[in-house]
């Protein structure tokens, strides 16, 4: 799942999402490398973060909002609806952190490798969700935040929220994940094909590209991903078999396109303006490798560590993270003794429903937040 750009977010006329109170950078691992689950390490690591509102005196009103694939620390850009009713800043302090491997300020493939003086590119090491959360915990320590009231997110953001509850049982009160579970074979297959599209682009050059980026490959990867974020019902309703508005009919002209093809081409081309191909490869691998049962040896051990209250939301038309997989994870958590509640968002918007149909999701999340 990739977060939309600000222009793609639907807002009501009266909704003005807040700007961050503070945007900063947290640097660590200067003397000792930050050792990663995949066997590599990083030195002089940076995390870009944004704070909305102010921690109270007890510092127990902090909500960590974790972003999806192409999101950033600036939560108002990709999930502005949160602030309207769910997380008003007179009650909560909201924190966003750009994940390791991204291209929006935190250490990632486009940044310089201190050992070579050149951008990491394809040499950037494997990053796990656990690595991301351990880095976030170091940031919390530096900010004097001992415990999160809530950790929440959708897609890979939801994976982070759940990892917080597993890795740091005493540091989070509630973890909420929407459309998140270990990827099944279909999700793994789609991510594999997206990476292949990028790596087969002649401009990728083994990940050493600079000015000439692998635009065709990244655009195709984004278009395929967009298919997995939607549903058959939504595509049929919006596009059906209508011809694209270019005036060239695909029935009579080989250069013509159906309307859905025009939409996918547009989504792919817009993505080039705001994301890095090597970061895309890195983060999709991070998604692939998320599986607490493997990390901790079994589901029972992993989920048995949880002390937070867990809220899991499955989306009825999500075929990237099918609701049965999210519901199955909830059952495994309950069997391990975790206080976990499963709710389902009924929507034709597919995986993107947690961004596209906010009122329905807010009804689910409000009792958990309150």
N, C-alpha and C positions, 0 to 999 in steps of 0.2 A: 504494500500500500504506500502511496506517495501523497503527501499533503498537497493541496492545491495552492496555487499562487494567490495573493490577495485579491486579484481581479476575478478569480473563479469563485470566491466565497459569496454566498447569497446573504445579504444583510437587510434588515428592515430599515426603513427610512430614518427611524429614530435611534438606531443602534450605532453608537460610536465606541468601538473597542478602545480600551485604555492603551496608552503607550507605556513601555517599561519605565518603572521608576529608576532603574539602574541597569546598564549593560556593562558587563565586565569580563575579564579573562582571569582564569585561575591556572597558574603554572606550577608543575610539580615534577618529580623524578629528575632533579638536577644532579644529585650525587649518586643515586642508586637507580638503575633502570626499573621501569614499571614492567614487571614480568607478566606475560599474557598466557592465557589458557592454552593457546595453540602452540606454545613453545618459543615464540619470539619475545621481543621486549621493545619498549620505547623509552627514549630519554628526552628530557626537556619537553614534557607533554603539556599541551594547552587545552583548556576547556572554555568555550565561550558560553556565558550564561546571562540570563535576563531575570530581573526581579520585578514583580508587579505588586505594589502595595508595600506594607511594612510588617516585619515580624513583631508580634506583641512582646510584652515584657517577659513572658514565660517561654517565648519562641515555640509555642505549641499550635500555631495556626497556619503552618506552612504546608502548602499543597504542591507537590512535584508533578508537573504535567509533562509527560514524556512523548516525544514526537515520533511520527512514522518515518518512512524511508527518506523522503526528500524534505522533511520539515526542518525547522531551525529552533534555536533557543527562544525566538520571538513568537510566543504563543498567540499573540493577537493577530498575527499574519495568517495563521492556518486554522485556528479554532476560536474565533472571536466570540462565538455564542456562549462560551463558558462563563464569561464575565457578566453577562446581562442579569441572570437570575441565580445560576448555580454557585458561582464563586465571587460574590460581590466583594470588592476590595476593602470595604469597611469592616469585613469580618475575617477575610483570609488574605494571606500573603502567598502569591503564586510564583513558583520558580520554574523556569524553563532552562534546559541544558542541551546544547548541541552535542550529539554523540560522537565518540571517536570514530574516525573513518569518513566523516561527513566533509563537506566543502564550505561550511558556513562558520568558520572561525576556530573550530576545534581541530586538533591534530588529525590529519588525514592524508591521503595519497598526493594531493596537490601541494602540500607543504614540503619544506626542505628537510631532508634527512641530515641531521647534524653530523653524521659520520662521513658523508660524502659531499655535502654542500650542494647537492642537486635534489630536485623534487623526488619524493619516494616513488611516485608512479606505481607500476605494477609490483614493485618490491615491498610495498606496504604490507605489514604482517597481518595474519588472520586476527580478527577481533571477535570476541564472543560477547553475548549479552551480559554475561557475568563480568567481563572486563569493563564494559560500559558502566555497570552499576557500581563496581568497586571504585572506579574513577569518580563517579558522582558522590560516593560516600566520602571521599577525601575532600571534595569541594564542600560538602555539608560540614565537615569538621572545621574547615577554614572559616566558614561563616558562623560557627558557633551554634549550628542546628543539630541537636542531639537526636531528635526524633521528628519524623514527618507525620503530620495528621493524616494525609492521604498521599499515595502515589498512584497515578492513573495515566491511562493512555490507550490508544487504539493501535491494532496491528503490532508492529515491532515496538511501539510505545507501550502496549499492553504487556508484551514480554518483559520489558524493563520493570514495569510496576510489579509483576509477579515475582521477578527475580529479587527485587527489594525485599519482599515478604519472606522469601526463602533464605536469602543470604544474610539478611539482617533482621532476624525475627523480632528483636526488641526495639527497632528503630523506626517502625512504621505501624500506624494504627489501623489503616484500611488500605487495601490494594484493589484497584478496579481495572479490569482489562476488557476491552471491547474488541471482538473479532480477532482473538489471539489464542493460539495453541501451537504446539509443534507442527510444522508443516507436514502434510501428507505427501504421497508420491506425486500427485498432480501439481501441487505447489512447487515441489522440488524440480519437477520437469519444466515448468514454466520459467522458473528462475534460471535453470541451466540454458534454456534456449535464448533467453534475453542476454545472458553473458556471451553466448556464442555469436549473437548478432553484432555485439560490440567488438569482440576480438577478431571477427572476420572482416571488419571494415579496414581497408588498406591504410587508412589514416590513423588507426590505433597504434601501429608501429611498436608492438610489444609493450604498450603502455607508456612509451617515452614521448608521446606527442606533446607539443607545446602550443604553437599558434594555430596549427591545422588540426583541429580536433576531429575525432571519429563521429561526426554529426549524423551520418546516415545510419550507422549502427545503433547509436544511442536513441535516435528518433524511432527506429523500428522496435527497439526494446521497450521503450515507453508505450508505444502503441499496443504491443502485445500485453503489457502489464495492465493497460487501461481496460482491455477486454476482460481481464480477470477481476477487475474492481467493480464491474457492472454485472447485470443479469440479463438473461435472454429476454425476459419480459420487458425490461426497461428499453433495451435496444429495439425490440419489435415496436413498442409504443412510440418511441422517439423517431426512429428512422425507417423501420419497415424495409420495403424494397424501393423506396423513392430514389430517384436519380439525384446526384449532387447538383447544386445550383450553378454549375459552371456553364450550363447550356449544352454540354456534350453528353449524349445519352450512352450509357454502357451497352445498350442494346444495338446501337448502330455505329459506334465509334470506339476503337480499342483504347483511346485516350480518355474515354469517359469513366466516371466513377459513380458508384452508388453513394447515397448520402452518408452512410455509416463509415465508408472509406474516407470521405472528406473529413469527417469528425476525427478519426484516428490519425490521419496525416497532420491535422492541425494540432492535436494534442502532442504528437511527437515533435513537431517543429518548435512549438512554444517551450518545450522542456529543455531544448538546447540552450536557451537563453539563461538558464538558471541552475544548471546542474553539471557535475563533472562525471565523465564516464568511469574513471577508475574508482571514484567513490561509489558509483552505482554497483560496480562489481563487488567491492568490499562489503557493502551493506547487505546485498542479497545473499552473500555467503554467510554473513552473521545471522540472517534470518534462517537460512537452511540449517545451521548447526545448533539452533536453540532446541534443547530437549533436556529438561531438568532430570529426568530419569537416568539419562546417560551420564550427566555431570556428577550426580550424587550416588549413582549405583542402582537406584530403583526409584519408582514413584513413591513408594512407602517412605523411604528415607528422605527424599526431597520434600515432599509435601508434609511429612511429619514434623519438619522444622518450623512450619508456619505458626505464628501466634497472632497475626493480624486477622481482621475480618476481611474476607475475600468476596468481591462481587464480580462475577463473570457474565458477560453479555454475548450471546450468539445472535447472528443476523440470519433471518430465515432464508434469504436468497444469496447468501455468501457462498461461493464455491471455491474461493481461495482458502478461506478458513471455515469449512462447513460447520453449521451449528451443531451437528452431531459430534464433531471433534471437540468443540468448546464444552458441550454438555458432558462428554466423556471425561474431560479434564476435571470438571466440577465433581463428578462422581468419584474420581480417583482421589481428589483432595478430601472429600468427605470421608472416604474409607480410611484415609490416613489420619483422621481426627481433626482436620482443619475446619474452621467455621466458614463455610463457603456457601454462597447463594447464587443460583443460576437464574437469569432472566433472559427472555428472548425479545429482540426487536423485530417486529414483522414489517418487512419493507421489500419493495421491488428494486431498490437501489443497489443491491449487492453489497460487497465489502465496503463501499463508500457511504453506506447508509449512516454511519456514525458522524459523518460530516454533512451529508445532504439532507437528512431528516432529523434535525435537531429537536423539535418539540417532543417527538415520540421518545427519543433517547433521554431527554431531560426528565421525563416522568419516571423513567427507570432509575436514573442516577440520583435524583433529589433525595429520596429517603436514605440512601447510603451515605451521601455527603452530610446530610443533616444529623 
